[in-house]
Amino acid sequence: MRFNFVINMERASDDQDMQEIVRHTTEMVQMADEGGIDIVWAAEHHAIEMTIAPNPFSLLAHWGAHTDRIRLGTGVVVAPYWHPIKVAGEAALLDHLSGGRLEFGIGKGAYQREFDRMAGGIHQNIGVPMMLEMLPAVKALWKGDYEHDGEYWQFPSSTSCPKPLQQPHPPIWVAARDPGTYQAAVKEGYDIMSWGLTRPFSEVELYMSHFENALAENPGVKRPRFMTMRHTAIYDKPEDADVYVDSLKRQGVQFENLFRKLAPVVNGFPQAPDPSLLNNQGEYTKETALSNLVFGTPDQAIEHLRKYEALGVDYFCYNASFNVPLEWQKKSLKLFIDEVMPAFQTHTASTAAAE
């Protein structure tokens, strides 16, 4: 099992200096690069300080200029907010600027609030068919002149300028949750991105079952890569867990607000809703975090991660961004690189030697 990394620019209040956030995230990506993590992912979100990422390509170009080898993933381009010609060109340009390091991830989008502002108020579930229409169009544009007459986009003959450096195209990842998306992605050989949120490990097992079922129903297709993401916190002393759990709880309130539109968002900051309106905060308790997520000392984290390895996960994605104080984010990542990752590298090497 290999490792990926997600870090967002995020502010909990307008007291935080945006320049400090930019420096911090860049330094975290540099740590991941030097530490041997394979891919760093940049999200796309709009008009919220919780995830400041209006264009993942811009952020990845910046990170690419400050790193040497780590691959750069869009996690994810939100299909309904883009035009196929624009996304094809932006992606191909980033591939050149980074020396061929792009991993192209695409998804349907997360919050209805964003659809209300970025996509004319369409229902967020329309994002799935839009994503599935966009992907073949982007691949065709990467090859050469192509005209499109689809349900969601229509345009005359055009091509991507530039063409990607990686040929025939950069690796393509699809964010998948429902079985139909797994089927469509696996059939085309696209890699899978999954996120079990803060739910039990059985949620990851469910997504793996969708993946395996899709493979079984598409015989002859080369097995794509399967990645799953989790909030991750590594600390020396068990009592340090409280710093990360308290941060997770704060983000949990914001997360539920954004999904259910329970309270206003003022100047980009989701406000705390009436506690009586919240119904899933049981997912953010200390007990839940220590059980469901990769929270723990290095030895405990290794024990957690062995389950993912045994399940057949190709990439575990370390999610660092959930309102954690910046210095604690760095402490956790350093411990992960220094004391957790080597256990899996040694294990992988030993297994390969035995085979």
BALOBA-1460 file (C-alpha; in Angstrom, 3 decimals):
// residues 355
<rec num="1" residu="m" x="0.000" y="0.000" z="0.000"/>
<rec num="2" residu="r" x="1.237" y="3.463" z="-0.972"/>
<rec num="3" residu="f" x="0.347" y="6.894" z="0.405"/>
<rec num="4" residu="n" x="-1.313" y="10.067" z="-0.915"/>
<rec num="5" residu="f" x="-1.869" y="13.379" z="0.827"/>
<rec num="6" residu="v" x="-4.574" y="16.058" z="0.963"/>
<rec num="7" residu="i" x="-3.924" y="19.510" z="2.391"/>
<rec num="8" residu="n" x="-6.336" y="22.420" z="1.984"/>
<rec num="9" residu="m" x="-5.860" y="26.090" z="2.525"/>
<rec num="10" residu="e" x="-8.380" y="26.713" z="5.296"/>
<rec num="11" residu="r" x="-9.192" y="29.489" z="7.747"/>
<rec num="12" residu="a" x="-11.307" y="29.121" z="10.859"/>
<rec num="13" residu="s" x="-11.636" y="32.897" z="11.340"/>
<rec num="14" residu="d" x="-10.649" y="36.138" z="9.661"/>
<rec num="15" residu="d" x="-7.936" y="36.571" z="12.304"/>
<rec num="16" residu="q" x="-5.779" y="34.086" z="10.410"/>
<rec num="17" residu="d" x="-3.337" y="35.588" z="7.906"/>
<rec num="18" residu="m" x="-3.941" y="34.202" z="4.416"/>
<rec num="19" residu="q" x="-0.252" y="34.522" z="3.560"/>
<rec num="20" residu="e" x="0.600" y="32.338" z="6.545"/>
<rec num="21" residu="i" x="-1.870" y="29.733" z="5.290"/>
<rec num="22" residu="v" x="-0.277" y="29.771" z="1.833"/>
<rec num="23" residu="r" x="3.211" y="29.307" z="3.337"/>
<rec num="24" residu="h" x="2.024" y="26.542" z="5.644"/>
<rec num="25" residu="t" x="0.320" y="24.468" z="2.962"/>
<rec num="26" residu="t" x="3.339" y="24.825" z="0.676"/>
<rec num="27" residu="e" x="5.671" y="23.645" z="3.452"/>
<rec num="28" residu="m" x="3.385" y="20.671" z="4.170"/>
<rec num="29" residu="v" x="3.469" y="19.665" z="0.497"/>
<rec num="30" residu="q" x="7.254" y="19.993" z="0.502"/>
<rec num="31" residu="m" x="7.393" y="17.702" z="3.545"/>
<rec num="32" residu="a" x="5.227" y="15.172" z="1.704"/>
<rec num="33" residu="d" x="7.449" y="15.427" z="-1.384"/>
<rec num="34" residu="e" x="10.652" y="14.892" z="0.577"/>
<rec num="35" residu="g" x="9.046" y="12.162" z="2.688"/>
<rec num="36" residu="g" x="8.162" y="9.903" z="-0.248"/>
<rec num="37" residu="i" x="4.386" y="10.413" z="-0.464"/>
<rec num="38" residu="d" x="3.282" y="9.676" z="-4.015"/>
<rec num="39" residu="i" x="0.510" y="12.175" z="-4.812"/>
<rec num="40" residu="v" x="-0.781" y="15.406" z="-3.296"/>
<rec num="41" residu="w" x="-4.393" y="16.348" z="-4.091"/>
<rec num="42" residu="a" x="-5.907" y="19.835" z="-4.406"/>
<rec num="43" residu="a" x="-9.651" y="20.275" z="-3.984"/>
<rec num="44" residu="e" x="-12.062" y="22.615" z="-5.742"/>
<rec num="45" residu="h" x="-14.498" y="24.644" z="-3.644"/>
<rec num="46" residu="h" x="-15.969" y="28.098" z="-3.922"/>
<rec num="47" residu="a" x="-16.884" y="30.906" z="-1.518"/>
<rec num="48" residu="i" x="-16.039" y="29.062" z="1.699"/>
<rec num="49" residu="e" x="-13.023" y="29.669" z="3.917"/>
<rec num="50" residu="m" x="-13.133" y="26.060" z="5.138"/>
<rec num="51" residu="t" x="-11.607" y="24.964" z="1.806"/>
<rec num="52" residu="i" x="-10.001" y="27.789" z="-0.172"/>
<rec num="53" residu="a" x="-9.499" y="26.291" z="-3.629"/>
<rec num="54" residu="p" x="-11.231" y="28.173" z="-6.457"/>
<rec num="55" residu="n" x="-8.986" y="26.546" z="-9.076"/>
<rec num="56" residu="p" x="-7.061" y="23.339" z="-8.291"/>
<rec num="57" residu="f" x="-4.791" y="23.812" z="-11.308"/>
<rec num="58" residu="s" x="-3.457" y="27.121" z="-9.992"/>
<rec num="59" residu="l" x="-2.716" y="25.594" z="-6.613"/>
<rec num="60" residu="l" x="-1.035" y="22.546" z="-8.144"/>
<rec num="61" residu="a" x="1.117" y="24.729" z="-10.413"/>
<rec num="62" residu="h" x="2.343" y="26.574" z="-7.320"/>
<rec num="63" residu="w" x="3.074" y="23.335" z="-5.476"/>
<rec num="64" residu="g" x="4.729" y="21.876" z="-8.546"/>
<rec num="65" residu="a" x="7.129" y="24.829" z="-8.690"/>
<rec num="66" residu="h" x="8.146" y="24.173" z="-5.073"/>
<rec num="67" residu="t" x="8.579" y="20.379" z="-5.254"/>
<rec num="68" residu="d" x="10.655" y="17.885" z="-7.205"/>
<rec num="69" residu="r" x="8.912" y="14.540" z="-7.575"/>
<rec num="70" residu="i" x="5.501" y="14.337" z="-5.897"/>
<rec num="71" residu="r" x="2.658" y="13.910" z="-8.383"/>
<rec num="72" residu="l" x="-0.058" y="16.556" z="-8.505"/>
<rec num="73" residu="g" x="-3.721" y="15.534" z="-8.411"/>
<rec num="74" residu="t" x="-6.967" y="17.424" z="-8.871"/>
<rec num="75" residu="g" x="-9.090" y="16.102" z="-6.049"/>
<rec num="76" residu="v" x="-11.385" y="16.950" z="-7.735"/>
<rec num="77" residu="v" x="-12.318" y="19.066" z="-10.726"/>
<rec num="78" residu="v" x="-16.070" y="19.583" z="-10.247"/>
<rec num="79" residu="a" x="-17.473" y="18.798" z="-13.687"/>
<rec num="80" residu="p" x="-20.604" y="21.022" z="-13.594"/>
<rec num="81" residu="y" x="-18.507" y="24.141" z="-12.905"/>
<rec num="82" residu="w" x="-16.340" y="23.756" z="-16.028"/>
<rec num="83" residu="h" x="-16.540" y="23.678" z="-19.821"/>
<rec num="84" residu="p" x="-14.810" y="20.645" z="-21.409"/>
<rec num="85" residu="i" x="-12.542" y="22.787" z="-23.636"/>
<rec num="86" residu="k" x="-11.404" y="24.881" z="-20.677"/>
<rec num="87" residu="v" x="-10.734" y="21.952" z="-18.360"/>
<rec num="88" residu="a" x="-8.869" y="20.044" z="-21.088"/>
<rec num="89" residu="g" x="-6.577" y="23.012" z="-21.730"/>
<rec num="90" residu="e" x="-6.015" y="23.833" z="-18.065"/>
<rec num="91" residu="a" x="-5.161" y="20.211" z="-17.261"/>
<rec num="92" residu="a" x="-2.810" y="19.814" z="-20.208"/>
<rec num="93" residu="l" x="-1.018" y="23.074" z="-19.373"/>
<rec num="94" residu="l" x="-0.514" y="21.968" z="-15.759"/>
<rec num="95" residu="d" x="0.891" y="18.678" z="-17.070"/>
<rec num="96" residu="h" x="3.533" y="20.627" z="-19.006"/>
<rec num="97" residu="l" x="4.294" y="23.099" z="-16.225"/>
<rec num="98" residu="s" x="4.891" y="20.217" z="-13.816"/>
<rec num="99" residu="g" x="6.980" y="18.073" z="-16.148"/>
<rec num="100" residu="g" x="4.255" y="15.458" z="-16.597"/>
<rec num="101" residu="r" x="3.175" y="15.045" z="-12.994"/>
<rec num="102" residu="l" x="-0.600" y="15.549" z="-13.354"/>
<rec num="103" residu="e" x="-3.091" y="13.029" z="-11.952"/>
<rec num="104" residu="f" x="-6.488" y="14.141" z="-13.286"/>
<rec num="105" residu="g" x="-9.275" y="13.605" z="-10.756"/>
<rec num="106" residu="i" x="-12.888" y="14.527" z="-11.495"/>
<rec num="107" residu="g" x="-16.121" y="14.379" z="-9.507"/>
<rec num="108" residu="k" x="-19.698" y="15.554" z="-9.315"/>
<rec num="109" residu="g" x="-19.358" y="18.135" z="-6.526"/>
<rec num="110" residu="a" x="-20.282" y="18.185" z="-2.869"/>
<rec num="111" residu="y" x="-22.438" y="21.019" z="-1.558"/>
<rec num="112" residu="q" x="-25.774" y="22.157" z="-2.960"/>
<rec num="113" residu="r" x="-24.807" y="25.648" z="-1.793"/>
<rec num="114" residu="e" x="-22.047" y="25.711" z="-4.403"/>
<rec num="115" residu="f" x="-24.362" y="24.415" z="-7.139"/>
<rec num="116" residu="d" x="-26.725" y="27.265" z="-6.316"/>
<rec num="117" residu="r" x="-23.910" y="29.710" z="-7.065"/>
<rec num="118" residu="m" x="-21.729" y="27.967" z="-9.648"/>
<rec num="119" residu="a" x="-24.164" y="25.892" z="-11.707"/>
<rec num="120" residu="g" x="-27.411" y="27.816" z="-11.852"/>
<rec num="121" residu="g" x="-28.988" y="25.977" z="-8.941"/>
<rec num="122" residu="i" x="-29.194" y="22.553" z="-10.595"/>
<rec num="123" residu="h" x="-29.476" y="19.622" z="-8.194"/>
<rec num="124" residu="q" x="-26.065" y="18.298" z="-7.207"/>
<rec num="125" residu="n" x="-26.944" y="14.760" z="-8.318"/>
<rec num="126" residu="i" x="-26.948" y="16.017" z="-11.918"/>
<rec num="127" residu="g" x="-23.200" y="16.236" z="-11.413"/>
<rec num="128" residu="v" x="-22.794" y="12.494" z="-12.038"/>
<rec num="129" residu="p" x="-24.142" y="12.402" z="-15.617"/>
<rec num="130" residu="m" x="-22.343" y="15.687" z="-16.329"/>
<rec num="131" residu="m" x="-19.061" y="14.159" z="-15.148"/>
<rec num="132" residu="l" x="-19.616" y="11.041" z="-17.271"/>
<rec num="133" residu="e" x="-20.364" y="13.183" z="-20.338"/>
<rec num="134" residu="m" x="-17.359" y="15.427" z="-19.760"/>
<rec num="135" residu="l" x="-14.700" y="12.710" z="-19.467"/>
<rec num="136" residu="p" x="-14.845" y="11.284" z="-23.024"/>
<rec num="137" residu="a" x="-15.055" y="14.829" z="-24.386"/>
<rec num="138" residu="v" x="-11.900" y="15.857" z="-22.519"/>
<rec num="139" residu="k" x="-10.053" y="12.741" z="-23.684"/>
<rec num="140" residu="a" x="-11.075" y="13.453" z="-27.283"/>
<rec num="141" residu="l" x="-9.956" y="17.095" z="-27.021"/>
<rec num="142" residu="w" x="-6.588" y="15.916" z="-25.716"/>
<rec num="143" residu="k" x="-6.179" y="13.904" z="-28.963"/>
<rec num="144" residu="g" x="-7.148" y="16.567" z="-31.510"/>
<rec num="145" residu="d" x="-10.091" y="18.281" z="-33.175"/>
<rec num="146" residu="y" x="-13.414" y="17.155" z="-31.789"/>
<rec num="147" residu="e" x="-16.970" y="18.464" z="-31.879"/>
<rec num="148" residu="h" x="-19.529" y="17.701" z="-29.206"/>
<rec num="149" residu="d" x="-23.320" y="17.601" z="-29.208"/>
<rec num="150" residu="g" x="-24.276" y="16.260" z="-25.801"/>
<rec num="151" residu="e" x="-27.006" y="16.770" z="-23.270"/>
<rec num="152" residu="y" x="-25.033" y="19.259" z="-21.175"/>
<rec num="153" residu="w" x="-22.471" y="20.750" z="-23.577"/>
<rec num="154" residu="q" x="-22.437" y="21.521" z="-27.280"/>
<rec num="155" residu="f" x="-19.515" y="23.026" z="-29.190"/>
<rec num="156" residu="p" x="-18.071" y="23.008" z="-32.730"/>
<rec num="157" residu="s" x="-14.822" y="21.335" z="-33.676"/>
<rec num="158" residu="s" x="-12.083" y="22.295" z="-31.216"/>
<rec num="159" residu="t" x="-8.954" y="20.863" z="-29.652"/>
<rec num="160" residu="s" x="-7.060" y="21.182" z="-26.410"/>
<rec num="161" residu="c" x="-4.201" y="23.668" z="-26.553"/>
<rec num="162" residu="p" x="-1.768" y="22.471" z="-25.417"/>
<rec num="163" residu="k" x="-1.970" y="18.688" z="-25.600"/>
<rec num="164" residu="p" x="-0.862" y="16.879" z="-22.412"/>
<rec num="165" residu="l" x="2.765" y="15.950" z="-21.946"/>
<rec num="166" residu="q" x="1.790" y="12.480" z="-20.712"/>
<rec num="167" residu="q" x="0.551" y="10.271" z="-23.525"/>
<rec num="168" residu="p" x="-1.986" y="9.092" z="-24.382"/>
<rec num="169" residu="h" x="-3.216" y="11.228" z="-21.473"/>
<rec num="170" residu="p" x="-2.613" y="11.796" z="-17.748"/>
<rec num="171" residu="p" x="-3.995" y="9.157" z="-15.372"/>
<rec num="172" residu="i" x="-7.727" y="9.710" z="-14.795"/>
<rec num="173" residu="w" x="-9.388" y="9.293" z="-11.409"/>
<rec num="174" residu="v" x="-13.132" y="9.341" z="-10.683"/>
<rec num="175" residu="a" x="-14.581" y="10.189" z="-7.273"/>
<rec num="176" residu="a" x="-17.108" y="7.430" z="-6.717"/>
<rec num="177" residu="r" x="-19.675" y="6.592" z="-4.095"/>
<rec num="178" residu="d" x="-22.639" y="4.814" z="-5.736"/>
<rec num="179" residu="p" x="-22.362" y="1.467" z="-7.575"/>
<rec num="180" residu="g" x="-23.294" y="2.996" z="-10.954"/>
<rec num="181" residu="t" x="-20.340" y="5.369" z="-10.864"/>
<rec num="182" residu="y" x="-18.009" y="2.485" z="-10.015"/>
<rec num="183" residu="q" x="-19.354" y="0.525" z="-12.988"/>
<rec num="184" residu="a" x="-18.897" y="3.424" z="-15.398"/>
<rec num="185" residu="a" x="-15.395" y="4.228" z="-14.143"/>
<rec num="186" residu="v" x="-14.034" y="0.672" z="-14.043"/>
<rec num="187" residu="k" x="-15.427" y="-0.080" z="-17.510"/>
<rec num="188" residu="e" x="-13.272" y="2.756" z="-18.901"/>
<rec num="189" residu="g" x="-10.227" y="1.864" z="-16.784"/>
<rec num="190" residu="y" x="-10.373" y="4.985" z="-14.619"/>
<rec num="191" residu="d" x="-8.814" y="4.887" z="-11.160"/>
<rec num="192" residu="i" x="-11.154" y="5.207" z="-8.165"/>
<rec num="193" residu="m" x="-11.132" y="7.839" z="-5.407"/>
<rec num="194" residu="s" x="-13.290" y="7.098" z="-2.357"/>
<rec num="195" residu="w" x="-13.915" y="8.747" z="0.985"/>
<rec num="196" residu="g" x="-15.645" y="7.065" z="3.905"/>
<rec num="197" residu="l" x="-16.084" y="10.414" z="5.689"/>
<rec num="198" residu="t" x="-16.038" y="9.752" z="9.450"/>
<rec num="199" residu="r" x="-18.034" y="6.533" z="9.146"/>
<rec num="200" residu="p" x="-16.851" y="3.104" z="10.356"/>
<rec num="201" residu="f" x="-14.391" y="0.947" z="8.424"/>
<rec num="202" residu="s" x="-17.409" y="-0.920" z="7.024"/>
<rec num="203" residu="e" x="-17.962" y="2.124" z="4.773"/>
<rec num="204" residu="v" x="-14.559" y="1.539" z="3.162"/>
<rec num="205" residu="e" x="-15.422" y="-2.154" z="2.830"/>
<rec num="206" residu="l" x="-18.665" y="-1.161" z="1.062"/>
<rec num="207" residu="y" x="-16.785" y="0.931" z="-1.488"/>
<rec num="208" residu="m" x="-14.287" y="-1.852" z="-2.044"/>
<rec num="209" residu="s" x="-17.210" y="-4.241" z="-2.680"/>
<rec num="210" residu="h" x="-18.583" y="-1.810" z="-5.293"/>
<rec num="211" residu="f" x="-15.122" y="-1.788" z="-6.874"/>
<rec num="212" residu="e" x="-14.766" y="-5.569" z="-6.870"/>
<rec num="213" residu="n" x="-18.291" y="-6.044" z="-8.254"/>
<rec num="214" residu="a" x="-17.513" y="-3.619" z="-11.073"/>
<rec num="215" residu="l" x="-14.317" y="-5.553" z="-11.855"/>
<rec num="216" residu="a" x="-16.231" y="-8.846" z="-11.891"/>
<rec num="217" residu="e" x="-18.815" y="-7.418" z="-14.286"/>
<rec num="218" residu="n" x="-16.152" y="-6.068" z="-16.648"/>
<rec num="219" residu="p" x="-13.895" y="-9.078" z="-17.318"/>
<rec num="220" residu="g" x="-10.742" y="-8.320" z="-19.235"/>
<rec num="221" residu="v" x="-10.471" y="-4.755" z="-17.977"/>
<rec num="222" residu="k" x="-7.130" y="-3.962" z="-16.384"/>
<rec num="223" residu="r" x="-7.581" y="-3.400" z="-12.645"/>
<rec num="224" residu="p" x="-7.518" y="0.334" z="-11.913"/>
<rec num="225" residu="r" x="-6.046" y="1.775" z="-8.725"/>
<rec num="226" residu="f" x="-8.263" y="2.174" z="-5.647"/>
<rec num="227" residu="m" x="-7.644" y="5.051" z="-3.242"/>
<rec num="228" residu="t" x="-9.456" y="5.881" z="-0.029"/>
<rec num="229" residu="m" x="-9.095" y="8.975" z="2.122"/>
<rec num="230" residu="r" x="-9.357" y="9.429" z="5.891"/>
<rec num="231" residu="h" x="-8.807" y="12.208" z="8.394"/>
<rec num="232" residu="t" x="-5.426" y="11.380" z="9.912"/>
<rec num="233" residu="a" x="-3.722" y="12.475" z="13.137"/>
<rec num="234" residu="i" x="-0.513" y="10.994" z="14.537"/>
<rec num="235" residu="y" x="0.768" y="12.030" z="17.967"/>
<rec num="236" residu="d" x="3.336" y="10.912" z="20.538"/>
<rec num="237" residu="k" x="1.105" y="10.856" z="23.627"/>
<rec num="238" residu="p" x="-2.500" y="9.583" z="23.820"/>
<rec num="239" residu="e" x="-3.599" y="12.772" z="25.580"/>
<rec num="240" residu="d" x="-2.629" y="14.776" z="22.483"/>
<rec num="241" residu="a" x="-5.592" y="13.236" z="20.697"/>
<rec num="242" residu="d" x="-7.825" y="15.924" z="22.195"/>
<rec num="243" residu="v" x="-6.284" y="18.649" z="20.010"/>
<rec num="244" residu="y" x="-7.230" y="16.755" z="16.844"/>
<rec num="245" residu="v" x="-10.624" y="15.558" z="18.090"/>
<rec num="246" residu="d" x="-11.647" y="19.081" z="19.099"/>
<rec num="247" residu="s" x="-10.643" y="20.298" z="15.625"/>
<rec num="248" residu="l" x="-12.623" y="17.494" z="14.012"/>
<rec num="249" residu="k" x="-15.710" y="18.407" z="16.054"/>
<rec num="250" residu="r" x="-15.528" y="22.033" z="14.928"/>
<rec num="251" residu="q" x="-15.257" y="21.018" z="11.300"/>
<rec num="252" residu="g" x="-18.065" y="18.511" z="11.740"/>
<rec num="253" residu="v" x="-20.486" y="21.285" z="12.623"/>
<rec num="254" residu="q" x="-19.430" y="23.296" z="9.563"/>
<rec num="255" residu="f" x="-19.619" y="20.228" z="7.348"/>
<rec num="256" residu="e" x="-23.185" y="19.380" z="8.381"/>
<rec num="257" residu="n" x="-24.210" y="23.003" z="7.999"/>
<rec num="258" residu="l" x="-22.888" y="23.116" z="4.428"/>
<rec num="259" residu="f" x="-24.497" y="19.831" z="3.434"/>
<rec num="260" residu="r" x="-27.877" y="20.678" z="4.920"/>
<rec num="261" residu="k" x="-27.800" y="24.502" z="4.722"/>
<rec num="262" residu="l" x="-28.683" y="24.873" z="8.411"/>
<rec num="263" residu="a" x="-27.220" y="28.357" z="9.028"/>
<rec num="264" residu="p" x="-25.837" y="31.257" z="6.973"/>
<rec num="265" residu="v" x="-22.326" y="31.495" z="5.585"/>
<rec num="266" residu="v" x="-21.028" y="34.984" z="6.411"/>
<rec num="267" residu="n" x="-18.020" y="36.289" z="4.469"/>
<rec num="268" residu="g" x="-17.116" y="32.693" z="3.656"/>
<rec num="269" residu="f" x="-17.371" y="31.360" z="7.222"/>
<rec num="270" residu="p" x="-20.153" y="28.837" z="7.935"/>
<rec num="271" residu="q" x="-21.944" y="29.923" z="11.082"/>
<rec num="272" residu="a" x="-22.771" y="27.528" z="13.921"/>
<rec num="273" residu="p" x="-26.385" y="26.352" z="13.568"/>
<rec num="274" residu="d" x="-28.840" y="25.790" z="16.400"/>
<rec num="275" residu="p" x="-27.513" y="22.588" z="18.065"/>
<rec num="276" residu="s" x="-31.021" y="21.113" z="17.984"/>
<rec num="277" residu="l" x="-30.826" y="21.037" z="14.168"/>
<rec num="278" residu="l" x="-27.701" y="18.885" z="14.091"/>
<rec num="279" residu="n" x="-28.273" y="15.171" z="13.692"/>
<rec num="280" residu="n" x="-24.944" y="13.536" z="12.827"/>
<rec num="281" residu="q" x="-22.531" y="14.965" z="15.381"/>
<rec num="282" residu="g" x="-22.206" y="11.507" z="16.930"/>
<rec num="283" residu="e" x="-19.750" y="10.881" z="14.076"/>
<rec num="284" residu="y" x="-17.326" y="13.404" z="15.581"/>
<rec num="285" residu="t" x="-16.879" y="12.159" z="19.139"/>
<rec num="286" residu="k" x="-13.511" y="11.095" z="20.506"/>
<rec num="287" residu="e" x="-14.619" y="7.480" z="20.636"/>
<rec num="288" residu="t" x="-15.712" y="7.589" z="17.004"/>
<rec num="289" residu="a" x="-12.558" y="9.344" z="15.831"/>
<rec num="290" residu="l" x="-10.240" y="6.861" z="17.543"/>
<rec num="291" residu="s" x="-12.253" y="3.930" z="16.218"/>
<rec num="292" residu="n" x="-13.132" y="4.979" z="12.661"/>
<rec num="293" residu="l" x="-10.268" y="7.255" z="11.596"/>
<rec num="294" residu="v" x="-6.482" y="6.958" z="11.544"/>
<rec num="295" residu="f" x="-5.986" y="8.739" z="14.849"/>
<rec num="296" residu="g" x="-3.346" y="7.455" z="17.232"/>
<rec num="297" residu="t" x="0.281" y="7.019" z="18.160"/>
<rec num="298" residu="p" x="2.494" y="5.662" z="15.356"/>
<rec num="299" residu="d" x="1.972" y="2.075" z="16.520"/>
<rec num="300" residu="q" x="-1.790" y="2.563" z="16.709"/>
<rec num="301" residu="a" x="-1.837" y="4.175" z="13.258"/>
<rec num="302" residu="i" x="0.084" y="1.249" z="11.797"/>
<rec num="303" residu="e" x="-2.458" y="-1.129" z="13.313"/>
<rec num="304" residu="h" x="-5.298" y="0.893" z="11.778"/>
<rec num="305" residu="l" x="-3.642" y="0.990" z="8.378"/>
<rec num="306" residu="r" x="-3.000" y="-2.749" z="8.256"/>
<rec num="307" residu="k" x="-6.780" y="-3.154" z="7.803"/>
<rec num="308" residu="y" x="-6.708" y="-0.981" z="4.693"/>
<rec num="309" residu="e" x="-3.726" y="-2.884" z="3.342"/>
<rec num="310" residu="a" x="-5.420" y="-6.238" z="3.960"/>
<rec num="311" residu="l" x="-8.583" y="-5.018" z="2.220"/>
<rec num="312" residu="g" x="-6.608" y="-4.350" z="-0.944"/>
<rec num="313" residu="v" x="-6.434" y="-0.547" z="-0.868"/>
<rec num="314" residu="d" x="-3.720" y="0.626" z="-3.269"/>
<rec num="315" residu="y" x="-3.419" y="4.153" z="-1.879"/>
<rec num="316" residu="f" x="-4.283" y="5.439" z="1.559"/>
<rec num="317" residu="c" x="-4.819" y="9.194" z="1.392"/>
<rec num="318" residu="y" x="-3.840" y="11.143" z="4.503"/>
<rec num="319" residu="n" x="-6.287" y="14.034" z="5.005"/>
<rec num="320" residu="a" x="-4.544" y="16.711" z="7.081"/>
<rec num="321" residu="s" x="-7.181" y="19.435" z="6.821"/>
<rec num="322" residu="f" x="-9.858" y="19.632" z="9.480"/>
<rec num="323" residu="n" x="-9.223" y="22.880" z="11.360"/>
<rec num="324" residu="v" x="-6.131" y="21.503" z="13.132"/>
<rec num="325" residu="p" x="-3.721" y="24.196" z="14.424"/>
<rec num="326" residu="l" x="-0.894" y="24.567" z="11.938"/>
<rec num="327" residu="e" x="1.935" y="23.444" z="14.220"/>
<rec num="328" residu="w" x="-0.022" y="20.297" z="15.120"/>
<rec num="329" residu="q" x="-0.575" y="19.523" z="11.441"/>
<rec num="330" residu="k" x="3.198" y="19.530" z="10.928"/>
<rec num="331" residu="k" x="3.864" y="17.382" z="14.002"/>
<rec num="332" residu="s" x="1.408" y="14.783" z="12.768"/>
<rec num="333" residu="l" x="2.754" y="14.641" z="9.219"/>
<rec num="334" residu="k" x="6.356" y="14.357" z="10.420"/>
<rec num="335" residu="l" x="5.464" y="11.408" z="12.662"/>
<rec num="336" residu="f" x="3.540" y="9.788" z="9.806"/>
<rec num="337" residu="i" x="6.498" y="10.089" z="7.425"/>
<rec num="338" residu="d" x="9.177" y="9.139" z="9.966"/>
<rec num="339" residu="e" x="7.448" y="6.403" z="11.955"/>
<rec num="340" residu="v" x="4.369" y="5.108" z="10.104"/>
<rec num="341" residu="m" x="5.277" y="4.946" z="6.424"/>
<rec num="342" residu="p" x="8.516" y="2.944" z="6.935"/>
<rec num="343" residu="a" x="6.513" y="0.069" z="8.428"/>
<rec num="344" residu="f" x="4.655" y="-0.332" z="5.135"/>
<rec num="345" residu="q" x="7.676" y="0.174" z="2.931"/>
<rec num="346" residu="t" x="9.506" y="-2.560" z="4.868"/>
<rec num="347" residu="h" x="6.442" y="-4.779" z="4.748"/>
<rec num="348" residu="t" x="6.083" y="-4.284" z="0.986"/>
<rec num="349" residu="a" x="9.761" y="-5.012" z="0.382"/>
<rec num="350" residu="s" x="9.636" y="-8.155" z="2.538"/>
<rec num="351" residu="t" x="6.521" y="-9.398" z="0.757"/>
<rec num="352" residu="a" x="8.075" y="-8.819" z="-2.662"/>
<rec num="353" residu="a" x="11.242" y="-10.684" z="-1.623"/>
<rec num="354" residu="a" x="9.188" y="-13.614" z="-0.363"/>
<rec num="355" residu="e" x="7.296" y="-13.834" z="-3.633"/>
